[in-house]
Amino acid sequence: MQLQITHTTHYDYSEPVDYALQKIRLRPLGSVMQSVSDWDIDISGGLLETSYRDHYGNHVDLVSMTPGAQSLSISARGSVETLVGSGVLGMVYGRAPLWHFREPSSLTQAGPALKAMAQTMAQDGDQLTELHNLSQAILAAVPYHIGTTDAATTAEEALSGARGVCQDHAQIFIACARLRGVPARYVSGYLMMNDRIDQDATHAWAEAHVDGLGWVGFDVSNGVSPDEKYVRIAIGCDARDAAPVAGMRMGPADERLIVSLQVQQ
């Protein structure tokens, strides 16, 4: 499936900004699941300072804002052909060892709620089936609801609050899988929706390392494994490691953020 993607992140500030730096992970990489036909990033009001691969293998660009400017726009656009619809990335390994994805992170640290959820996973059955059952149990316990969590919400907080979005679902899944000794990681990316082209944000799901299969994706929010409608951008231990855009600025200016995203065939 050939997917066309346009993703613009625009910042407006109430007064001139002396310094701001954005770390962006907006370049999808080729894999057994996808082939990048073309991809460009345009910057207005700033400068691409440098690019590198992080310890997860993600492509990272550092973008500085023009000193004294009051707006910054970062637009990523291109075409990606998705190749595999089973959700199985396979036995593909990068710089981070498997044991790293069994370790808790600040957003996936387990408390009583996560430990109780993890106990619903049997250890004497089929591992893949148990992970799918875990995904279903999480969605039943935490219905999809916008506006009750944010980027700083931990998996424990989202599960205890019984509401969340794709970021929360992925992190709850990751935390529970790790509690049962299964390596798991966070994936950020794009999802083509059947009922719309314009979207409010990027998507997120989880991957777990299944014996005999390798890395397998689980989109808890939609109750499926990623298929041809999904494009992977970045991976990490949690949402902070794989955030498409994250940054910092100096000064007292108020910030207004506008995100425009279109994904279509």
C-alpha positions, 0 to 999 in steps of 0.5 A: 500500500502506498501512503502519502503523508504530510505532517506540519508542526507549527509553533507561535510565541507571544514574544521573540524567542532568544533560543529554542531547540527541537529534537525531531524524529520524523524520518521513517526508515526502511525495513521489512515492513516499509519502503520509503519512496521519498521524504523531505523535511522543510523548516521555516523560522529555523535551521537544521543544525545536525542529524544523527542516529540515536541508540535505538537506531532512530533518525534524529534531526536537531532544529534550532529556531532563528534567534528573535523569531516568534514562529517555527514551522517543521513540515515532514512529507513524503510517500511510504510503501507498506510491505507487511500486514501481519504486524511481525517485524521479525528478528531484527535487532539494533544497537539496544540489546533485548534485556534493555527492553525488559527494564522499567523506565520512568513512564512505565514504572510499575505500581499496584495497578500495573502489577495486578494487570500483569498477573492476568497474563498466564505463563503456561500458554501460548505467548502470542495469545497471552499478549493479545489477551493482555491487549484486550484486557487493557482496552477494557480497563482503559477506554480510549478517551481524549483529554484526561492524560498528557505527555507526562502521564505514567502508565500506572497513572493512566491505568489507575485513572481508567482513561487514556489514549494510544500513548497510555495504552502502549505504555501500559502494555509495555509495563505489563509485558516487562513485568512478565519478563517479555521485552517490549518497546514503544513505537511512534508512527502514522496510521491511515484511518478509513474514515478521515484524512486529517488527523490531530496527532501521530499514532503510537503502539507497542512491540513485544519480542515473542519467542520464535517470531521476534518483534510483533506489534500490538495496537491496543487502542484499535485492538489489532496488530499493525497492518499495511495502514501503519508507518513506523517512525521511531522506537524506544523504551517509552514515549519520551524516547520515540516522541516525533517532536520534543524540545526546549526554549529559553525565555518567558514567551507563551507558546501556541502549538498547531499540528496538521497531519494528513495520511492517505492512500 
